[in-house]
Amino acid sequence: MGELRRGFASDNNAGIHPAIMKEIEAANTGHAVGYGADPFTSEAERLLREHLGNDTEVFFAFNGTAANVLGLWSVTRSFNSILTASTAHIEQDECGAPEKITGCKVLTVDTPDGKITPELLVRHMHGFDFEHHAQPKVISLTQATEMGTVYTPHEISIIAGYAHGKGLLLHMDGARISNAAVSLGLPFSEFTTRSGVDILTFGGTKNCLMYGEAVCFLRPGLSENFKYLRKQGMQLASKMRFISAQYIGFFRDGLWEKCAGHANGMAKLLEEKLNGISGVRITQKVESNGVFVIMPKSVAEEVRKTFFFYPWDEAVSEYRLMTSWDTTEEDIEDFVRLLKKEISHQ
């Protein structure tokens, strides 16, 4: 098998950071009690509490879909509804898993930049205590959003206040939470626990881990019976130390920040290089590691043969370019050079 070229399709496509591989290898000695009763899991939980707050209750799962779905399932009943952006992963990219597993309706709102607001949610805030209507229970936001934008703590606090004022909970899909933290220049707790988030999916896979996400309950009492739901959901890892050990390396010496900072920096460099190219227009603020661009379809199809990336809105020829912890300046220079060449042939 030849060398695999780095592209701009997804930060999921990037490999595992060498430091994380070493952490997994270091955990691979002797025997450790299974299902999370091991010292690696205890330490990983302690580190997440250190970053999110002492009352945080942590449960690891294999992937982001499971972490999101199990977190939502644990606080809802089948007659509830979950409100989110139409671009959200739980709406677009989880094959209906949230609705199948929780039994809830997922109700969406369209947003210009992936960020929901109380004003957008109003249309779904009716039918309370009316048995003919699914009962709103959770608002789910994504940080950073699927559009690469980032909520400020103030924006999150407003949504949290709105949710809590109506008896709802606030869930955060933090698949790219590290990119958001670097973009904001703030600790994780500042825009999660302190801003009123109740349940958090803390992601690491998109930021240099092999696999494994954490469901974090930030408000005491919400995790009741979650351990049983995790088992029913087939997400209780027998050799959990190999998920947990990654998080120890993730937080050691600020590796998470270095990786996310690099990915964000590469996105800004890509934005800079794309600006001013005829026929190319950036459509969203570049606040994390995603760059959304409109370019001629014929050009995109040619460039995608060398540097793979995904279409976002084919109706307007919009594409998503994602940078990763291992993206290089050379990758960007080569990509932009090829893009310019293809445009010149139009």
Secondary structure as GFF3:
##gff-version 3
##sequence-region A 1 346
A	DSSP	three_ten_helix	11	13	.	.	.	ID=ss1
A	DSSP	alpha_helix	18	27	.	.	.	ID=ss2
A	DSSP	alpha_helix	39	52	.	.	.	ID=ss3
A	DSSP	beta_strand	57	61	.	.	.	ID=ss4
A	DSSP	alpha_helix	64	73	.	.	.	ID=ss5
A	DSSP	beta_strand	80	85	.	.	.	ID=ss6
A	DSSP	alpha_helix	89	92	.	.	.	ID=ss7
A	DSSP	alpha_helix	97	102	.	.	.	ID=ss8
A	DSSP	beta_strand	105	109	.	.	.	ID=ss9
A	DSSP	alpha_helix	118	121	.	.	.	ID=ss10
A	DSSP	three_ten_helix	122	124	.	.	.	ID=ss11
A	DSSP	beta_strand	135	142	.	.	.	ID=ss12
A	DSSP	alpha_helix	153	165	.	.	.	ID=ss13
A	DSSP	beta_strand	169	174	.	.	.	ID=ss14
A	DSSP	alpha_helix	177	184	.	.	.	ID=ss15
A	DSSP	three_ten_helix	188	191	.	.	.	ID=ss16
A	DSSP	three_ten_helix	193	195	.	.	.	ID=ss17
A	DSSP	beta_strand	199	202	.	.	.	ID=ss18
A	DSSP	three_ten_helix	205	207	.	.	.	ID=ss19
A	DSSP	beta_strand	213	217	.	.	.	ID=ss20
A	DSSP	alpha_helix	226	232	.	.	.	ID=ss21
A	DSSP	alpha_helix	241	251	.	.	.	ID=ss22
A	DSSP	three_ten_helix	252	254	.	.	.	ID=ss23
A	DSSP	alpha_helix	255	274	.	.	.	ID=ss24
A	DSSP	beta_strand	281	282	.	.	.	ID=ss25
A	DSSP	beta_strand	290	294	.	.	.	ID=ss26
A	DSSP	alpha_helix	297	303	.	.	.	ID=ss27
A	DSSP	beta_strand	310	313	.	.	.	ID=ss28
A	DSSP	three_ten_helix	314	316	.	.	.	ID=ss29
A	DSSP	beta_strand	318	322	.	.	.	ID=ss30
A	DSSP	alpha_helix	329	344	.	.	.	ID=ss31
###
